Amino acid sequence: MKQIFKPGDQKTYERVISENDVAAFHGEVVHPVCATFALARDIEWSTRLFVLEMKDEDEEGIGTFLSIDHKGPAFVSETLTINATVESITGHELICSYIARVGDRTVATGKTGQKILKREKIARLLRH
């Protein structure tokens, strides 16, 4: 694992909210806004951007936690910007905070945790 980041380092990820991102279950739209599960996917990606640069060829990242504190909606066709910040790197664990916004409007805040482990160790952990 490459030790190339330090607390305070940041990454930014942007994407346009689409119809596929709305809160819908079994074909029924509950709310025409970005769903929690779609937001979670994009938050995880924004903090994975650090992992992609940190991991060695024989390593991979695996999530350990994700918190989402909703602050407001993100509507279809709006651009969601997620700013991720390294909080700490302890051993092989990366903790990041993030803020998700549409323009000046805050959509969500929270934290993610990921560990960078050898691929073979992850394979052992995920065996049934």
Secondary structure, DSSP 4 states (H G I P E B T S, - for coil): ------TT-EEEEEEE--GGGEEEETTEEEEEEE-HHHHHHHHHHHHHHHHHHH--TTEEEEEEEE--EE-S--BTTPEEEEEEEEEEEETTEEEEEEEEEETTEEEEEEEEEEEEEEHHHHHHHT--
